[in-house]
């Protein structure tokens, strides 16, 4: 068995006196799509943010591609990495948020080439070539010179996905990428994500889109109260949940 792309071992996270994650144990294999569902406040987004060290874990261990997230280990002790080292490792992980976080004063093309040029030191002509390829891939090849204000929500989210892919990440994290969209725009974003899955991208997706979980997910995780309540094959979990809490949640969303 090759090492997992993501390995969470007894991960805990607190904000002050509030415990948000209470011992998360999960692993995601390379090329796998893990879909995480659960009610608001269950810790889904916090766990996602811990994977790329936007939040620090208070206990336990998180590794991406065999390397600890945010720390190095020496003689059995963990030492926090310098900010520059954290940023370098974070550049290997793409993250797409609920709200697109595009720079409003930059064109679509400029939004996509900014990080490869500044962070990875890719030459601008090459970065622009890659950006145009990615825009074609997400169905926006004709919108390179548009500004975010000229795009629909679905188009902005597809640009955000292209921007993340421009860094050639080994892992993509999606935090409810369709929840801020009008219902008729959801499909165009999910279609791009489905193609990424077919292309073999390792993905961890927090979503309320149960159909996407059923169709694309390799593993479905139901979280509540900061713990993993149930996990397994999406079709099995959705059709025959074993835990009463899972049954109650799915009865409201299916």
C-alpha positions in Angstrom: 0.0 0.0 0.0 1.5 3.3 -1.0 1.4 6.1 1.6 -1.8 8.2 1.7 -1.9 11.6 0.1 -3.7 12.8 3.3 -3.3 11.1 6.7 -5.0 12.5 9.8 -4.2 10.8 13.1 -6.2 11.8 16.2 -6.5 15.4 15.0 -7.8 17.9 17.6 -8.6 21.5 17.2 -9.9 24.1 19.7 -10.8 27.7 19.4 -10.4 29.0 23.0 -12.6 26.8 25.1 -14.6 25.5 22.1 -13.5 22.1 20.8 -14.1 21.9 17.0 -12.3 18.7 16.1 -12.2 15.8 18.6 -9.8 13.1 17.3 -10.2 12.9 13.5 -8.7 9.8 11.9 -8.9 9.8 8.1 -6.8 9.0 5.1 -7.1 9.9 1.4 -5.2 7.9 -1.2 -3.6 9.5 -4.2 -6.2 9.9 -7.0 -9.1 9.5 -4.5 -12.1 11.8 -4.1 -13.2 12.1 -0.5 -16.5 13.9 0.1 -17.3 15.3 3.6 -20.9 16.1 4.5 -22.5 17.1 7.8 -24.4 19.9 9.5 -23.1 23.4 9.9 -20.7 23.6 12.8 -19.6 20.0 12.6 -15.9 20.8 11.9 -15.8 20.1 8.2 -14.3 23.4 7.1 -11.9 23.6 10.0 -10.6 20.1 9.1 -10.1 21.3 5.5 -8.2 24.4 6.7 -6.0 22.2 8.9 -4.9 20.2 5.9 -3.1 23.2 4.4 -2.2 24.8 7.8 -4.6 27.7 7.5 -5.5 26.5 11.0 -3.0 24.8 13.4 -4.0 21.5 15.0 -3.8 21.4 18.8 -3.0 17.7 19.0 -2.6 14.7 16.7 -0.8 14.6 13.4 -1.6 15.6 9.8 0.5 14.6 6.9 0.2 15.4 3.1 2.1 13.1 0.8 4.2 11.7 3.7 5.2 15.1 5.1 3.9 16.6 8.3 1.7 19.7 7.8 3.2 22.8 9.4 5.8 21.0 11.5 9.0 19.0 11.3 9.8 16.2 13.7 13.1 15.8 15.4 13.9 13.3 18.2 10.3 12.6 18.7 9.3 16.3 19.1 7.4 18.5 16.7 8.8 21.9 15.7 6.7 24.5 13.8 8.0 25.4 10.4 8.9 28.9 9.4 6.3 30.9 7.6 8.2 30.7 4.3 8.4 26.9 4.6 4.7 26.7 5.4 3.9 28.9 2.4 6.1 26.7 0.1 4.3 23.5 1.1 0.9 25.2 1.0 1.6 26.1 -2.7 1.4 22.4 -3.4 -2.2 22.3 -2.2 -5.0 24.0 -4.2 -7.9 25.4 -2.2 -11.2 26.6 -3.6 -13.4 28.5 -1.2 -17.1 29.3 -1.0 -16.5 32.8 -2.1 -14.2 33.1 -5.0 -11.6 35.5 -3.6 -10.6 36.8 -7.0 -8.7 40.1 -7.3 -11.4 42.5 -8.6 -8.8 44.9 -10.2 -7.2 42.1 -12.3 -8.5 40.4 -15.4 -9.3 36.7 -15.3 -5.9 36.0 -17.0 -4.0 38.1 -14.5 -5.8 36.4 -11.6 -4.5 33.0 -12.8 -0.9 33.9 -13.6 -0.2 36.0 -10.5 0.7 33.1 -8.2 2.8 31.0 -10.6 4.8 34.1 -11.6 5.3 35.5 -8.0 5.5 32.2 -6.0 6.9 29.6 -8.5 8.9 32.1 -10.6 7.4 30.8 -13.8 8.1 33.1 -16.7 5.1 35.3 -17.6 4.7 34.0 -21.2 4.7 30.4 -20.0 2.3 31.3 -17.1 -0.1 32.9 -19.6 0.1 29.9 -21.9 -0.8 27.6 -19.1 -3.6 29.9 -17.8 -5.2 30.0 -21.3 -5.1 26.2 -21.4 -6.7 26.0 -18.0 -9.4 28.5 -19.0 -10.3 26.4 -22.0 -10.4 23.3 -19.7 -13.0 25.0 -17.4 -15.0 26.3 -20.4 -13.9 30.0 -20.2 -11.4 30.2 -23.0 -13.1 33.4 -24.3 -13.1 35.2 -20.9 -9.4 35.8 -20.3 -9.6 39.6 -20.6 -12.8 39.9 -18.6 -12.9 41.3 -15.0 -14.5 39.4 -12.1 -17.4 41.9 -12.0 -18.3 40.9 -15.6 -18.7 37.2 -14.7 -21.5 35.1 -13.1 -20.9 33.4 -9.8 -20.4 30.0 -11.6 -17.9 31.6 -14.0 -16.0 33.2 -11.0 -15.8 29.8 -9.3 -14.5 28.1 -12.4 -11.8 30.8 -12.6 -11.0 30.1 -9.0 -10.5 26.4 -9.8 -8.3 27.3 -12.8 -6.3 29.6 -10.6 -5.7 26.8 -8.1 -4.8 24.3 -10.9 -2.2 26.8 -12.3 0.0 26.0 -9.3 0.0 22.3 -10.3 -1.1 21.1 -6.9 -0.8 17.5 -5.8 -4.1 17.9 -3.8 -7.2 20.0 -4.3 -9.4 21.1 -1.4 -13.0 22.4 -2.0 -14.9 24.1 0.8 -18.6 24.1 -0.2 -17.6 25.5 -3.7 -21.3 25.7 -4.9 -23.1 26.9 -1.8 -22.8 30.6 -2.7 -24.1 30.0 -6.3 -27.6 30.4 -7.8 -29.0 26.8 -8.3 -28.9 27.0 -12.0 -25.1 27.7 -11.9 -24.2 24.8 -9.6 -24.0 22.3 -12.4 -21.3 24.1 -14.4 -18.9 24.1 -11.4 -19.7 20.4 -10.5 -19.0 19.4 -14.2 -15.5 20.9 -13.9 -14.9 19.0 -10.6 -16.2 15.8 -12.1 -13.6 16.2 -15.0 -10.9 16.8 -12.5 -11.8 13.5 -10.7 -11.8 11.7 -14.0 -8.3 13.1 -14.7 -7.1 11.6 -11.4 -6.8 14.6 -9.2 -6.8 13.8 -5.4 -9.7 15.9 -3.9 -11.2 16.5 -0.5 -14.6 18.1 -1.0 -16.8 19.6 1.7 -20.3 19.9 0.1 -24.0 19.6 0.4 -24.3 18.2 -3.1 -25.3 14.7 -2.3 -25.6 13.7 -6.0 -22.0 14.7 -6.5 -21.0 12.6 -3.5 -22.9 9.6 -4.9 -21.6 9.9 -8.5 -18.0 11.0 -8.0 -16.9 10.2 -4.5 -14.7 7.3 -3.7 -15.3 7.8 0.0 -18.0 9.6 1.9 -17.4 11.0 5.4 -20.3 12.2 7.6 -19.0 14.5 10.4 -21.0 15.9 13.4 -19.8 17.5 16.6 -16.2 17.4 15.6 -16.0 13.7 15.0 -16.3 11.3 12.1 -19.7 9.6 12.7 -19.6 7.3 9.7 -17.5 6.8 6.6 -17.5 4.4 3.7 -18.5 3.9 0.1 -20.8 6.8 -0.8 -23.5 4.7 -2.4 -23.6 2.3 0.6 -23.6 5.1 3.2 -26.3 7.0 1.4 -28.5 4.0 0.7 -28.0 2.3 4.1 -26.6 4.5 6.8 -25.6 2.6 9.9 -25.6 5.4 12.5 -28.8 7.0 13.8 -27.2 10.5 13.5 -26.4 9.8 9.8 -29.9 8.6 9.2 -31.4 11.8 10.7 -29.2 14.1 8.7 -29.7 12.3 5.4 -33.5 12.3 6.0 -33.4 16.1 5.8 -31.1 16.5 2.8 -32.1 13.6 0.5 
